[in-house]
Amino acid sequence: MANTYSQLYVQIVFAVKGRQNLISKKCKDEIYKYITGIITNQKQKLIAINGMPDHIHILVGIKPNVSISDLVRDIKTSSSKFINEQKWINGKFEWQTGFGAFSYGHSQLTPVIKYIENQEEHHRTKTFKEEYIMFLKLFNIDFKNEYIFDDV
């Protein structure tokens, strides 16, 4: 897109289906590298990636020629296939349906990166569901509690 200039930062958050603890410490770096490759191949910029055994946070710089939904679909589809091909878990690995996407300005990146990098620390006192609801409230996103994570 000639003469198009943008600076769009989005934190994408999604969980393992049923919030199962299936992302082990031994394979998470390989999963993150694989997801980094997906994002890079889509010509987007990975800024930070981290998570817990049951969910993942990805901070990306997104160009306006890609939809967030398409990018997340590609990340989830390809990484699920990769995880299943590696046979790191018994049974079939799947991500939950849906995702959270939260936008930030450039001046907000440093604290967001630190937040993503320190997932283990945050989850000593807060569950993923509590964290996710906190994001929804912080960004004034209307939601119905009974529909949060209804794909168990």
N, C-alpha and C positions, 0 to 999 in steps of 0.2 A: 504494500500500500504506500505509494509515493506520497510524500508530504504528510504522513500520519505520524504523530509523535504521542507517545503515551507512557504512563508509568502506573501500572495497575498491580497492586500487591494483594494476594489473597492467601489466607490460611485455610487449607482444606483439611477437614477432620472426618474420619470414618472408622468404623469398627469391624472387627471380625464378626461374622454372622453368629448371633447368639452371645456375643461378647465373651466367647471362649478364649482362654489364654493359650493361643496356638503359635504366637510368634516368639520363638525361644531366643535366648541371648546368643546361642551359637549360630543361628541363621539370620538374625535380624540385619546384620551388616550387609549380607548378600542380597537380601530383599531390598534394602534401601539403595544399594548400588544399582539393582535392576530397575527400580522405580526412577532413579536419577536418569538412567539411560532412556526410559520412556519419555520423560519430560524433555530431555535434551533433543531426542529425535523429533519431538513435536515443535522444536525451535522455541521452547519456553525456557525460563531461567529458574532453576532450583536454588533457593536461598537457604532453606533449612529443612531437615527431615529428622524425625525421631518419634518415638512412641513407647508404648507399653505392650505387654504380651497380648492385649485385647483390642488395641486401637493404634492409630497412626495420625500424626500431624505433619502436614507438608506446607511449607511457605514457598510460594512461587511468585515470580514476576511474570505476568501474563500479557501477551500482546493482544490487541483487539481482533485479530483474525482467527482466534480460536475461542470456542465457547467453553466455559468452565465444566459444564455437564459432559461435553465430549472428551475433554482432557481426563476427567475423573473416570469416566467409563473406560477409556483406554488404559489408564493406570490399573484399575481394579480388574479388568478382564485379563490383561497381559500378566500382571503379577500373580493372580490366582493360578493361571495356567503354569507359570514358572514354578510356583511353590508346589503345585501338584506333581509336576514333572520331576522335581527334586526328591519327592517322597519323604519330606521332612515330618509329615504327620500321618497318623493312621486315619484313613478315610479321606474325604474330599474337603479341601480348603475352600472357603468362600468368604467374601466380604459381605457386610450387611447391604441391604438395599438403601439407597439414599446416602446423603452426606451433608456436612455443614460446610459453608463457605463464608468466610468473614474477611472483609476488606480493610486495608490499612493504608495510611499515607506514609511517605518515605521517612518522615521524622519518627514514626512509631516502630520502625523495623527492629532497632536494637533490643528493646524490651520483648518484642514478640520472639525474636531469635533466641534470646535467653530463656524465655518461657518454654519454648519447644525443646531446647537443649537440656532443660532441667525437669523433664517429665517425671523421672523417678522420685525426685524430691516432692513435686506437687502431689503425687499420688500416694504419698505416705499418709496424707490426711483427707484426701478427697477421692471418691470413686469417679470412674469415667462418666457415669450418668450425671453425677453432681457437677462435674466440670463442664459437660456439654450443656446442661441447663443454665449454668452460669454464663456461658457464651451467648446462648439464645437471649437471655435477659439483658446482658451487657449491650447487645446489638439491637435491642428492642424488636426481636423477632417473635411474632405471635405463634404460639404453639399450644397443643393440647397435651397435657402430661400423659394421658392414656395412650397417645400415639407415638410417644418417644420410644424407640427401640421395640416396635411391635412385631418384629420378624424373628422372634426367638425360636 
